[in-house]
Amino acid sequence: MSNTKTVSVPHLNATAGYQMPHPYDPSKPTLVLVNSFTTSSDLYAGQYGNSKLTSAMNLLAIELLGHGKTRTPHENFTYWDTALMNLQVMESLGVKKAFVLGTSQGGWITVRMALLAPEKIEGIVPLGTSMDSESERTRSLGCWDGIDACTGTIDKWTTTKATPGFEPDDHFCNFLIDIGFGRNCDSSVRDYWKKTIKSNYQGNDGRKRARMAAINLRDRDGLHGRLFDVGCPVMWLHGTSDVVYSIANAEQEIKMFVNSPEAKLVTIKDGQHFLSASHPKEVDNALIEFVGKWHM
C-alpha cells in the first residue's frame, strides 16, 4: 500500500486510509471506491492503471473501518460508521459530490452514503453484493451462508487474552481469495493477497479489527426498507460466476430502488465476486458510460 495516504476525520476520531492516484481535478466527476471484506484499496489497482478511466474521472478509494490503514480508537463500529467517515473524507479532500462504487460489503456502503447525504452522491455502483442481511431469503436464491461462513472465524478470533503473534492463517486467506478472485486466479494474485491480508492484520490490534470486520459482515442490518429512499441512479454490476451473492437475488433487489431515476442490473459473463479485479475492462467501460450519463 505504498500509495495509501491517511486523513483524520471527526467521526470516531478515525484516521482513514485512502488512495487518490492522480491529483484531484474539480472539473471532472469523482468516483469513490469502497473495497471488500479484509482487502484494501489496492483492490482497485486495475482501475488506477486505466488511463481511459482516470482521464474521465477522479478516483478516490477509501478503506473501510477495520481495513487497510484506516484506524479508530473505538473497538466497535458498523457500516453506517464507515459511510459517515467516507463522507467526511470527501469533505476533507474538497470533494463536494461523487459517484460511489463498492464491492460486496462496499455495495452496502454506497447505499448508506446515498441515504446519509443524498445531496453529495450523484449515483451508486454496487458490485457483486446483496441489499439484505444474511437471511434465509438470500440463501434460498443461491447466495452463500454467511452466518455459517463467518461464525467459526469470529469465535476463533474472540478472546480476552492478548494475541501479539496473531495473523490470519492460510486457510482464511485462501478462502477469501477463492470466493473473491476465483479458485483458478493467477498465483501472483493469490501470493499478493495472502501477504497483504496477513500484514494488514498483525497482533492484538489486527485481530480485533479483523474480528469486528467479520462481525459486521455476518450481523449487518438489511437495507430493503430503506431502498425506497435512494433517489440517485443505480447501476448494479454482477458477475455470472459470483459464488457469494447470486444474480437471482440481484434481479429481485434492483427492483426495490423504486425512486431512482434509473436502476439497472448489468451482468458480466464469467465475472467473479471481486468483479472489478476479474473483469476490469467491462467494469471500467460501464463506469465511463454511467458517470458520463449522470454527472451534472
Phi and psi in degrees as GROMACS dihedral restraints (atoms count N, CA, C in turn):
[ dihedral_restraints ]
;  ai    aj    ak    al  type     phi  dphi    fc
    3     4     5     6     1   -65.0    20    10
    4     5     6     7     1   -21.5    20    10
    6     7     8     9     1   -97.9    20    10
    7     8     9    10     1     6.6    20    10
    9    10    11    12     1   -84.8    20    10
   10    11    12    13     1   129.1    20    10
   12    13    14    15     1  -110.4    20    10
   13    14    15    16     1   174.7    20    10
   15    16    17    18     1  -132.0    20    10
   16    17    18    19     1   152.8    20    10
   18    19    20    21     1  -142.0    20    10
   19    20    21    22     1   139.5    20    10
   21    22    23    24     1   -90.8    20    10
   22    23    24    25     1   138.1    20    10
   24    25    26    27     1  -132.5    20    10
   25    26    27    28     1   161.0    20    10
   27    28    29    30     1   -68.3    20    10
   28    29    30    31     1   -37.1    20    10
   30    31    32    33     1   -64.8    20    10
   31    32    33    34     1   122.3    20    10
   33    34    35    36     1    56.1    20    10
   34    35    36    37     1    21.9    20    10
   36    37    38    39     1    50.9    20    10
   37    38    39    40     1    40.7    20    10
   39    40    41    42     1   -79.3    20    10
   40    41    42    43     1   147.1    20    10
   42    43    44    45     1  -111.4    20    10
   43    44    45    46     1   111.8    20    10
   45    46    47    48     1   -96.7    20    10
   46    47    48    49     1   130.7    20    10
   48    49    50    51     1   -82.8    20    10
   49    50    51    52     1   137.0    20    10
   51    52    53    54     1  -150.4    20    10
   52    53    54    55     1   158.7    20    10
   54    55    56    57     1  -127.2    20    10
   55    56    57    58     1   129.5    20    10
   57    58    59    60     1  -129.7    20    10
   58    59    60    61     1    93.0    20    10
   60    61    62    63     1   -66.4    20    10
   61    62    63    64     1   -16.4    20    10
   63    64    65    66     1  -131.5    20    10
   64    65    66    67     1   153.5    20    10
   66    67    68    69     1   -55.7    20    10
   67    68    69    70     1   140.9    20    10
   69    70    71    72     1   -65.8    20    10
   70    71    72    73     1   129.8    20    10
   72    73    74    75     1  -118.0    20    10
   73    74    75    76     1   103.1    20    10
   75    76    77    78     1   -65.6    20    10
   76    77    78    79     1   -11.1    20    10
   78    79    80    81     1   -79.7    20    10
   79    80    81    82     1   -11.8    20    10
   81    82    83    84     1  -107.7    20    10
   82    83    84    85     1   154.5    20    10
   84    85    86    87     1   -65.7    20    10
   85    86    87    88     1   159.4    20    10
   87    88    89    90     1  -119.4    20    10
   88    89    90    91     1   138.0    20    10
   90    91    92    93     1  -115.8    20    10
   91    92    93    94     1   117.3    20    10
   93    94    95    96     1   -85.9    20    10
   94    95    96    97     1   134.6    20    10
   96    97    98    99     1  -114.7    20    10
   97    98    99   100     1   128.9    20    10
   99   100   101   102     1  -120.0    20    10
  100   101   102   103     1   122.4    20    10
  102   103   104   105     1   -81.6    20    10
  103   104   105   106     1   172.2    20    10
  105   106   107   108     1   -94.2    20    10
  106   107   108   109     1   179.3    20    10
  108   109   110   111     1   -53.7    20    10
  109   110   111   112     1   123.9    20    10
  111   112   113   114     1    54.9    20    10
  112   113   114   115     1    17.5    20    10
  114   115   116   117     1   -96.0    20    10
  115   116   117   118     1  -166.0    20    10
  117   118   119   120     1  -136.9    20    10
  118   119   120   121     1  -176.7    20    10
  120   121   122   123     1   -65.2    20    10
  121   122   123   124     1   -13.2    20    10
  123   124   125   126     1   -68.1    20    10
  124   125   126   127     1   -10.0    20    10
  126   127   128   129     1   -58.1    20    10
  127   128   129   130     1   -25.1    20    10
  129   130   131   132     1  -103.8    20    10
  130   131   132   133     1    26.2    20    10
  132   133   134   135     1   -57.5    20    10
  133   134   135   136     1   -37.3    20    10
  135   136   137   138     1   -62.0    20    10
  136   137   138   139     1   -35.6    20    10
  138   139   140   141     1   -72.0    20    10
  139   140   141   142     1   -39.7    20    10
  141   142   143   144     1   -59.9    20    10
  142   143   144   145     1   -32.5    20    10
  144   145   146   147     1   -88.1    20    10
  145   146   147   148     1     1.0    20    10
  147   148   149   150     1   -94.8    20    10
  148   149   150   151     1   102.7    20    10
  150   151   152   153     1   -63.9    20    10
  151   152   153   154     1   -29.6    20    10
  153   154   155   156     1   -64.1    20    10
  154   155   156   157     1   -39.6    20    10
  156   157   158   159     1   -73.2    20    10
  157   158   159   160     1   -46.6    20    10
  159   160   161   162     1   -71.0    20    10
  160   161   162   163     1   -22.1    20    10
  162   163   164   165     1   -76.9    20    10
  163   164   165   166     1   -23.1    20    10
  165   166   167   168     1   -87.9    20    10
  166   167   168   169     1   -24.0    20    10
  168   169   170   171     1  -159.0    20    10
  169   170   171   172     1   156.7    20    10
  171   172   173   174     1   -76.0    20    10
  172   173   174   175     1   140.4    20    10
  174   175   176   177     1  -111.4    20    10
  175   176   177   178     1   127.6    20    10
  177   178   179   180     1  -132.0    20    10
  178   179   180   181     1   105.5    20    10
  180   181   182   183     1   -95.9    20    10
  181   182   183   184     1   127.9    20    10
  183   184   185   186     1  -119.8    20    10
  184   185   186   187     1   127.5    20    10
  186   187   188   189     1   -83.2    20    10
  187   188   189   190     1   132.2    20    10
  189   190   191   192     1   -62.3    20    10
  190   191   192   193     1   159.7    20    10
  192   193   194   195     1   -55.0    20    10
  193   194   195   196     1   133.7    20    10
  195   196   197   198     1    87.4    20    10
  196   197   198   199     1     3.3    20    10
  198   199   200   201     1  -130.9    20    10
  199   200   201   202     1   150.3    20    10
  201   202   203   204     1    54.4    20    10
  202   203   204   205     1  -128.2    20    10
  204   205   206   207     1   -98.5    20    10
  205   206   207   208     1     5.4    20    10
  207   208   209   210     1   -75.7    20    10
  208   209   210   211     1   131.1    20    10
  210   211   212   213     1  -135.8    20    10
  211   212   213   214     1   149.5    20    10
  213   214   215   216     1  -144.3    20    10
  214   215   216   217     1   146.0    20    10
  216   217   218   219     1   -71.4    20    10
  217   218   219   220     1    -8.4    20    10
  219   220   221   222     1   -90.6    20    10
  220   221   222   223     1   129.8    20    10
  222   223   224   225     1   -75.2    20    10
  223   224   225   226     1   -30.3    20    10
  225   226   227   228     1  -104.5    20    10
  226   227   228   229     1   136.6    20    10
  228   229   230   231     1  -160.7    20    10
  229   230   231   232     1   164.7    20    10
  231   232   233   234     1  -129.9    20    10
  232   233   234   235     1   178.3    20    10
  234   235   236   237     1   -66.8    20    10
  235   236   237   238     1   -29.5    20    10
  237   238   239   240     1   -62.6    20    10
  238   239   240   241     1   -38.7    20    10
  240   241   242   243     1   -62.5    20    10
  241   242   243   244     1   -42.9    20    10
  243   244   245   246     1   -62.9    20    10
  244   245   246   247     1   -41.6    20    10
  246   247   248   249     1   -60.1    20    10
  247   248   249   250     1   -44.3    20    10
  249   250   251   252     1   -66.6    20    10
  250   251   252   253     1   -41.7    20    10
  252   253   254   255     1   -58.6    20    10
  253   254   255   256     1   -43.9    20    10
  255   256   257   258     1   -60.4    20    10
  256   257   258   259     1   -40.2    20    10
  258   259   260   261     1   -63.9    20    10
  259   260   261   262     1   -36.1    20    10
  261   262   263   264     1   -72.1    20    10
  262   263   264   265     1   -32.9    20    10
  264   265   266   267     1   -63.3    20    10
  265   266   267   268     1   -45.4    20    10
  267   268   269   270     1   -54.7    20    10
  268   269   270   271     1   -47.4    20    10
  270   271   272   273     1   -62.2    20    10
  271   272   273   274     1   -43.1    20    10
  273   274   275   276     1   -62.9    20    10
  274   275   276   277     1   -31.8    20    10
  276   277   278   279     1   -93.5    20    10
  277   278   279   280     1     4.7    20    10
  279   280   281   282     1    80.6    20    10
  280   281   282   283     1    17.8    20    10
  282   283   284   285     1   -92.3    20    10
  283   284   285   286     1   110.8    20    10
  285   286   287   288     1   -82.5    20    10
  286   287   288   289     1   -36.2    20    10
  288   289   290   291     1  -139.8    20    10
  289   290   291   292     1   154.8    20    10
  291   292   293   294     1  -160.5    20    10
  292   293   294   295     1   156.9    20    10
  294   295   296   297     1   -88.0    20    10
  295   296   297   298     1   155.3    20    10
  297   298   299   300     1  -131.3    20    10
  298   299   300   301     1   126.0    20    10
  300   301   302   303     1  -111.1    20    10
  301   302   303   304     1   136.4    20    10
  303   304   305   306     1  -141.5    20    10
  304   305   306   307     1   134.2    20    10
  306   307   308   309     1   -93.7    20    10
  307   308   309   310     1   127.8    20    10
  309   310   311   312     1    55.4    20    10
  310   311   312   313     1  -110.0    20    10
  312   313   314   315     1   -61.8    20    10
  313   314   315   316     1   -27.5    20    10
  315   316   317   318     1   -62.9    20    10
  316   317   318   319     1   -28.0    20    10
  318   319   320   321     1   -62.5    20    10
  319   320   321   322     1   -35.4    20    10
  321   322   323   324     1   -70.1    20    10
  322   323   324   325     1   -32.5    20    10
  324   325   326   327     1   -66.7    20    10
  325   326   327   328     1   -37.8    20    10
  327   328   329   330     1   -58.0    20    10
  328   329   330   331     1   -44.1    20    10
  330   331   332   333     1   -66.4    20    10
  331   332   333   334     1   -43.9    20    10
  333   334   335   336     1   -61.9    20    10
  334   335   336   337     1   -40.2    20    10
  336   337   338   339     1   -64.2    20    10
  337   338   339   340     1   -41.0    20    10
  339   340   341   342     1   -65.6    20    10
  340   341   342   343     1   -32.0    20    10
  342   343   344   345     1   -76.8    20    10
  343   344   345   346     1   -38.3    20    10
  345   346   347   348     1   -75.1    20    10
  346   347   348   349     1   -33.1    20    10
  348   349   350   351     1  -144.4    20    10
  349   350   351   352     1    68.6    20    10
  351   352   353   354     1   -58.9    20    10
  352   353   354   355     1   -27.2    20    10
  354   355   356   357     1   -72.0    20    10
  355   356   357   358     1   -14.4    20    10
  357   358   359   360     1  -104.0    20    10
  358   359   360   361     1   -12.3    20    10
  360   361   362   363     1  -110.6    20    10
  361   362   363   364     1   116.8    20    10
  363   364   365   366     1   -85.3    20    10
  364   365   366   367     1   -23.8    20    10
  366   367   368   369     1  -179.2    20    10
  367   368   369   370     1   157.7    20    10
  369   370   371   372     1  -126.1    20    10
  370   371   372   373     1   148.6    20    10
  372   373   374   375     1  -132.3    20    10
  373   374   375   376     1    86.3    20    10
  375   376   377   378     1   -74.5    20    10
  376   377   378   379     1   139.2    20    10
  378   379   380   381     1  -120.4    20    10
  379   380   381   382     1   127.1    20    10
  381   382   383   384     1    48.7    20    10
  382   383   384   385     1    59.6    20    10
  384   385   386   387     1  -136.9    20    10
  385   386   387   388     1  -172.5    20    10
  387   388   389   390     1  -146.3    20    10
  388   389   390   391     1   144.7    20    10
  390   391   392   393     1   -94.0    20    10
  391   392   393   394     1     1.5    20    10
  393   394   395   396     1   -97.7    20    10
  394   395   396   397     1   169.5    20    10
  396   397   398   399     1   -72.7    20    10
  397   398   399   400     1  -179.2    20    10
  399   400   401   402     1   -77.6    20    10
  400   401   402   403     1    85.8    20    10
  402   403   404   405     1  -111.2    20    10
  403   404   405   406     1   166.2    20    10
  405   406   407   408     1   -63.9    20    10
  406   407   408   409     1   -32.0    20    10
  408   409   410   411     1   -59.5    20    10
  409   410   411   412     1   -46.6    20    10
  411   412   413   414     1   -67.9    20    10
  412   413   414   415     1   -37.8    20    10
  414   415   416   417     1   -65.0    20    10
  415   416   417   418     1   -35.7    20    10
  417   418   419   420     1   -67.7    20    10
  418   419   420   421     1   -19.1    20    10
  420   421   422   423     1   -98.1    20    10
  421   422   423   424     1    10.9    20    10
  423   424   425   426     1    95.5    20    10
  424   425   426   427     1     9.6    20    10
  426   427   428   429     1   -80.4    20    10
  427   428   429   430     1   164.2    20    10
  429   430   431   432     1   -66.8    20    10
  430   431   432   433     1   168.0    20    10
  432   433   434   435     1   -96.6    20    10
  433   434   435   436     1    89.8    20    10
  435   436   437   438     1   -66.8    20    10
  436   437   438   439     1   -29.7    20    10
  438   439   440   441     1   -65.8    20    10
  439   440   441   442     1   -47.1    20    10
  441   442   443   444     1   -65.8    20    10
  442   443   444   445     1   -38.9    20    10
  444   445   446   447     1   -68.2    20    10
  445   446   447   448     1   -31.0    20    10
  447   448   449   450     1   -99.0    20    10
  448   449   450   451     1   -28.1    20    10
  450   451   452   453     1   -63.4    20    10
  451   452   453   454     1   -43.2    20    10
  453   454   455   456     1   -61.1    20    10
  454   455   456   457     1   -41.0    20    10
  456   457   458   459     1   -67.0    20    10
  457   458   459   460     1   -43.4    20    10
  459   460   461   462     1   -60.3    20    10
  460   461   462   463     1   -45.9    20    10
  462   463   464   465     1   -61.0    20    10
  463   464   465   466     1   -39.6    20    10
  465   466   467   468     1   -65.4    20    10
  466   467   468   469     1   -33.8    20    10
  468   469   470   471     1   -92.6    20    10
  469   470   471   472     1     4.4    20    10
  471   472   473   474     1  -101.5    20    10
  472   473   474   475     1   115.3    20    10
  474   475   476   477     1  -161.1    20    10
  475   476   477   478     1   153.6    20    10
  477   478   479   480     1   -91.6    20    10
  478   479   480   481     1    -6.5    20    10
  480   481   482   483     1   -84.6    20    10
  481   482   483   484     1   144.9    20    10
  483   484   485   486     1   -66.8    20    10
  484   485   486   487     1   144.0    20    10
  486   487   488   489     1  -130.1    20    10
  487   488   489   490     1    67.8    20    10
  489   490   491   492     1   -62.5    20    10
  490   491   492   493     1   -23.6    20    10
  492   493   494   495     1   -95.8    20    10
  493   494   495   496     1    11.5    20    10
  495   496   497   498     1   -68.1    20    10
  496   497   498   499     1   141.5    20    10
  498   499   500   501     1  -157.7    20    10
  499   500   501   502     1   149.0    20    10
  501   502   503   504     1   -57.3    20    10
  502   503   504   505     1   140.6    20    10
  504   505   506   507     1   -83.4    20    10
  505   506   507   508     1   173.0    20    10
  507   508   509   510     1   -61.2    20    10
  508   509   510   511     1   -35.6    20    10
  510   511   512   513     1   -60.0    20    10
  511   512   513   514     1   -47.0    20    10
  513   514   515   516     1   -63.4    20    10
  514   515   516   517     1   -47.2    20    10
  516   517   518   519     1   -60.5    20    10
  517   518   519   520     1   -46.0    20    10
  519   520   521   522     1   -66.7    20    10
  520   521   522   523     1   -35.8    20    10
  522   523   524   525     1   -60.9    20    10
  523   524   525   526     1   -48.9    20    10
  525   526   527   528     1   -61.7    20    10
  526   527   528   529     1   -43.2    20    10
  528   529   530   531     1   -65.1    20    10
  529   530   531   532     1   -42.0    20    10
  531   532   533   534     1   -61.1    20    10
  532   533   534   535     1   -46.3    20    10
  534   535   536   537     1   -78.4    20    10
  535   536   537   538     1   -24.0    20    10
  537   538   539   540     1   -90.4    20    10
  538   539   540   541     1   -53.4    20    10
  540   541   542   543     1   -97.8    20    10
  541   542   543   544     1   -15.3    20    10
  543   544   545   546     1   103.5    20    10
  544   545   546   547     1   143.1    20    10
  546   547   548   549     1   -58.9    20    10
  547   548   549   550     1   -29.7    20    10
  549   550   551   552     1  -100.0    20    10
  550   551   552   553     1    22.5    20    10
  552   553   554   555     1   -64.6    20    10
  553   554   555   556     1   159.8    20    10
  555   556   557   558     1   -59.6    20    10
  556   557   558   559     1   145.2    20    10
  558   559   560   561     1   -61.0    20    10
  559   560   561   562     1   -29.5    20    10
  561   562   563   564     1   -67.3    20    10
  562   563   564   565     1   -34.6    20    10
  564   565   566   567     1   -66.6    20    10
  565   566   567   568     1   -45.2    20    10
  567   568   569   570     1   -62.9    20    10
  568   569   570   571     1   -45.7    20    10
  570   571   572   573     1   -62.5    20    10
  571   572   573   574     1   -42.4    20    10
  573   574   575   576     1   -63.1    20    10
  574   575   576   577     1   -47.3    20    10
  576   577   578   579     1   -76.6    20    10
  577   578   579   580     1   -29.3    20    10
  579   580   581   582     1   -62.1    20    10
  580   581   582   583     1   -45.6    20    10
  582   583   584   585     1   -64.3    20    10
  583   584   585   586     1   -42.7    20    10
  585   586   587   588     1   -67.3    20    10
  586   587   588   589     1   -45.6    20    10
  588   589   590   591     1   -63.4    20    10
  589   590   591   592     1   -43.8    20    10
  591   592   593   594     1   -63.2    20    10
  592   593   594   595     1   -41.5    20    10
  594   595   596   597     1   -73.9    20    10
  595   596   597   598     1   -28.5    20    10
  597   598   599   600     1   -72.6    20    10
  598   599   600   601     1   -26.0    20    10
  600   601   602   603     1  -123.1    20    10
  601   602   603   604     1    63.5    20    10
  603   604   605   606     1   -97.1    20    10
  604   605   606   607     1   144.3    20    10
  606   607   608   609     1    70.1    20    10
  607   608   609   610     1  -167.5    20    10
  609   610   611   612     1   -63.5    20    10
  610   611   612   613     1   -43.4    20    10
  612   613   614   615     1   -63.9    20    10
  613   614   615   616     1   -41.1    20    10
  615   616   617   618     1   -63.2    20    10
  616   617   618   619     1   -41.1    20    10
  618   619   620   621     1   -62.2    20    10
  619   620   621   622     1   -44.2    20    10
  621   622   623   624     1   -64.4    20    10
  622   623   624   625     1   -41.2    20    10
  624   625   626   627     1   -67.4    20    10
  625   626   627   628     1   -42.0    20    10
  627   628   629   630     1   -64.8    20    10
  628   629   630   631     1   -40.7    20    10
  630   631   632   633     1   -61.0    20    10
  631   632   633   634     1   -46.8    20    10
  633   634   635   636     1   -67.5    20    10
  634   635   636   637     1   -35.1    20    10
  636   637   638   639     1   -61.1    20    10
  637   638   639   640     1   -41.0    20    10
  639   640   641   642     1   -70.1    20    10
  640   641   642   643     1   -37.7    20    10
  642   643   644   645     1   -63.2    20    10
  643   644   645   646     1   -43.4    20    10
  645   646   647   648     1   -59.4    20    10
  646   647   648   649     1   -41.2    20    10
  648   649   650   651     1   -64.4    20    10
  649   650   651   652     1   -47.2    20    10
  651   652   653   654     1   -72.8    20    10
  652   653   654   655     1   -40.8    20    10
  654   655   656   657     1  -105.9    20    10
  655   656   657   658     1    14.9    20    10
  657   658   659   660     1   -62.5    20    10
  658   659   660   661     1   156.8    20    10
  660   661   662   663     1   -82.1    20    10
  661   662   663   664     1   146.2    20    10
  663   664   665   666     1   -76.2    20    10
  664   665   666   667     1   159.4    20    10
  666   667   668   669     1  -112.5    20    10
  667   668   669   670     1     5.1    20    10
  669   670   671   672     1   -55.2    20    10
  670   671   672   673     1   -44.0    20    10
  672   673   674   675     1   -70.1    20    10
  673   674   675   676     1   -14.8    20    10
  675   676   677   678     1  -101.6    20    10
  676   677   678   679     1   -13.3    20    10
  678   679   680   681     1   -64.3    20    10
  679   680   681   682     1   -25.3    20    10
  681   682   683   684     1   -55.1    20    10
  682   683   684   685     1   -30.9    20    10
  684   685   686   687     1   -90.5    20    10
  685   686   687   688     1     0.2    20    10
  687   688   689   690     1   -81.7    20    10
  688   689   690   691     1   119.5    20    10
  690   691   692   693     1  -111.2    20    10
  691   692   693   694     1     7.0    20    10
  693   694   695   696     1  -103.4    20    10
  694   695   696   697     1   165.0    20    10
  696   697   698   699     1   -62.8    20    10
  697   698   699   700     1   149.8    20    10
  699   700   701   702     1  -130.8    20    10
  700   701   702   703     1   127.3    20    10
  702   703   704   705     1  -121.5    20    10
  703   704   705   706     1   110.0    20    10
  705   706   707   708     1   -97.6    20    10
  706   707   708   709     1   117.7    20    10
  708   709   710   711     1  -103.4    20    10
  709   710   711   712     1   134.3    20    10
  711   712   713   714     1  -146.8    20    10
  712   713   714   715     1   130.9    20    10
  714   715   716   717     1   -83.4    20    10
  715   716   717   718     1   144.1    20    10
  717   718   719   720     1   -71.1    20    10
  718   719   720   721     1   -16.3    20    10
  720   721   722   723     1  -103.9    20    10
  721   722   723   724     1    17.0    20    10
  723   724   725   726     1   -66.6    20    10
  724   725   726   727     1   121.6    20    10
  726   727   728   729     1   -97.2    20    10
  727   728   729   730     1     0.1    20    10
  729   730   731   732     1   -99.8    20    10
  730   731   732   733     1   -57.3    20    10
  732   733   734   735     1  -119.9    20    10
  733   734   735   736     1   140.0    20    10
  735   736   737   738     1   -92.9    20    10
  736   737   738   739     1   157.9    20    10
  738   739   740   741     1   -66.7    20    10
  739   740   741   742     1   -34.8    20    10
  741   742   743   744     1   -58.1    20    10
  742   743   744   745     1   -40.0    20    10
  744   745   746   747     1   -67.8    20    10
  745   746   747   748     1   -44.1    20    10
  747   748   749   750     1   -61.8    20    10
  748   749   750   751     1   -37.5    20    10
  750   751   752   753     1   -62.4    20    10
  751   752   753   754     1   -35.4    20    10
  753   754   755   756     1   -73.8    20    10
  754   755   756   757     1   -44.6    20    10
  756   757   758   759     1   -76.4    20    10
  757   758   759   760     1   -29.5    20    10
  759   760   761   762     1   -61.5    20    10
  760   761   762   763     1   -27.6    20    10
  762   763   764   765     1   -72.7    20    10
  763   764   765   766     1   -11.1    20    10
  765   766   767   768     1   -83.3    20    10
  766   767   768   769     1   -11.0    20    10
  768   769   770   771     1   -84.1    20    10
  769   770   771   772     1    64.8    20    10
  771   772   773   774     1   -73.0    20    10
  772   773   774   775     1   -19.0    20    10
  774   775   776   777     1  -108.6    20    10
  775   776   777   778     1    12.1    20    10
  777   778   779   780     1   -81.5    20    10
  778   779   780   781     1   140.4    20    10
  780   781   782   783     1   -62.4    20    10
  781   782   783   784     1   -26.3    20    10
  783   784   785   786     1  -152.4    20    10
  784   785   786   787     1   132.3    20    10
  786   787   788   789     1  -136.9    20    10
  787   788   789   790     1   108.0    20    10
  789   790   791   792     1  -130.3    20    10
  790   791   792   793     1   146.9    20    10
  792   793   794   795     1  -103.3    20    10
  793   794   795   796     1   127.4    20    10
  795   796   797   798     1  -117.1    20    10
  796   797   798   799     1   117.4    20    10
  798   799   800   801     1   -96.6    20    10
  799   800   801   802     1   144.0    20    10
  801   802   803   804     1  -121.6    20    10
  802   803   804   805     1   119.3    20    10
  804   805   806   807     1   -58.6    20    10
  805   806   807   808     1   130.2    20    10
  807   808   809   810     1    67.3    20    10
  808   809   810   811     1     9.1    20    10
  810   811   812   813     1   -67.8    20    10
  811   812   813   814     1   140.0    20    10
  813   814   815   816     1   -88.2    20    10
  814   815   816   817     1   179.4    20    10
  816   817   818   819     1   -61.3    20    10
  817   818   819   820     1   -44.1    20    10
  819   820   821   822     1   -88.0    20    10
  820   821   822   823     1    75.8    20    10
  822   823   824   825     1   -65.4    20    10
  823   824   825   826     1   -36.9    20    10
  825   826   827   828     1   -68.3    20    10
  826   827   828   829     1   -21.2    20    10
  828   829   830   831     1   -87.0    20    10
  829   830   831   832     1   -39.5    20    10
  831   832   833   834     1   -78.9    20    10
  832   833   834   835     1   -31.2    20    10
  834   835   836   837     1  -137.5    20    10
  835   836   837   838     1    63.0    20    10
  837   838   839   840     1   -62.6    20    10
  838   839   840   841     1   -36.8    20    10
  840   841   842   843     1   -61.7    20    10
  841   842   843   844     1   -47.9    20    10
  843   844   845   846     1   -64.9    20    10
  844   845   846   847     1   -42.0    20    10
  846   847   848   849     1   -65.3    20    10
  847   848   849   850     1   -46.9    20    10
  849   850   851   852     1   -63.9    20    10
  850   851   852   853     1   -41.4    20    10
  852   853   854   855     1   -64.0    20    10
  853   854   855   856     1   -39.8    20    10
  855   856   857   858     1   -65.4    20    10
  856   857   858   859     1   -37.8    20    10
  858   859   860   861     1   -63.7    20    10
  859   860   861   862     1   -45.1    20    10
  861   862   863   864     1   -60.2    20    10
  862   863   864   865     1   -41.8    20    10
  864   865   866   867     1   -67.1    20    10
  865   866   867   868     1   -45.3    20    10
  867   868   869   870     1   -65.2    20    10
  868   869   870   871     1   -50.4    20    10
  870   871   872   873     1   -64.6    20    10
  871   872   873   874     1   -40.9    20    10
  873   874   875   876     1   -61.6    20    10
  874   875   876   877     1   -33.4    20    10
  876   877   878   879     1   -74.6    20    10
  877   878   879   880     1   -38.4    20    10
  879   880   881   882     1  -108.0    20    10
  880   881   882   883     1    -7.0    20    10
  882   883   884   885     1   -69.6    20    10
  883   884   885   886     1   129.6    20    10
